[in-house]
Amino acid sequence: MELSVNIDHIATLREARREDFPDPIYAAIEAEMGGADGITVHLRGDRRHIKERDLELLRQIIKTELTLEMAATQSMANIAVRVKPHCVTLVPESPGEVTTQGGLNLLGVKEDLKLYISNLKENGIMLGIFVDPDVEQVKEAARIGAQYVEINTTEYSKLDLKNVKNGIIQIARVAKAAKRENIAVHAGHDLGYRNIQALLSVTEISVFSIGFAIVARAVFVGFRQATNEMVSIIKGVK
Ligand code: PXP
C-alpha cells in the first residue's frame, strides 16, 4: 500500500497572504524525504490554491509519481496533455465548494467522457476516477476506460466507532468489484491518523491519497515527520 500526499493546502496557506511561501514544491520534497510514494495536487478551475506553475515545477522536480486531480473539462485536458503527470484523477468540481463533494456520478454518463478519457490515456497518462463507494459506479468507470478508481472515503471517515465495521465492509465490496473489472483501487478524502488503520484490512487498495490531515499535523511536527508518521501506519512500521 502506498501513500500519495496531497499538498493543496500548503498552497492554500501561501494564497491566504498572496505570498510566494510556503512553497508546495518544498513541501513535496519534504514529503518524499518522509517516505511518500507520490504527490497529488488538485488544479481547480478557480486556481484558489495550486497554480499551473506549481504543477509544472512538480513535474520536473519530484522523484515519485505526480497525480493531478482535475475536472473533466477541455482546458484541463489541454494542461494535462502538456504537463503529463503520471496519473490524472477526474473529480467533480463546483464553484465555491470547500472541498470535493462526493464522487463523479457516472451513471447515465455520456459517451464523450469515454473519448475524453481515451485521449488522456493515449498521451501516456494513467487515468482514474473519484467515485462514491458504489459497485455500479465502479462498473461504469471500468466501462468507460478508467484504469483505477479512487473510492471516496468521506462517509467512512464520519462513522462512529460502532459503525466503522459496516463502512469497511462496504468499501471492501466496492474494492473487490473494481478488481473483478481489472482496475486498480485507490482511496481517499477525509482520511487521517485515527481512521486509516481499519482501512488497511482492505488489501485491494494500492494507494491512499491524503492531504489535510498531514498538512494539519505538519504544523506541529514538520511536513517530513507528519508524512513519515502516516507512511509508518500505512506500511505497518512499528
Ligand atoms: N481525493 C480527492 C479526490 C480529493 O479531492 C481530495 C481533496 O483534494 C483528497 C483525496 C484528499 O482529501 P483530504 O485533504 O481530506 O485528505
Residues whose N, C-alpha, C, O or C-beta is under 5 A from the ligand:
A	BS01	PXP	N6 H42 V91 T100 F130 G188 H189 D190 L191 S209 I210 G211 F212 A213
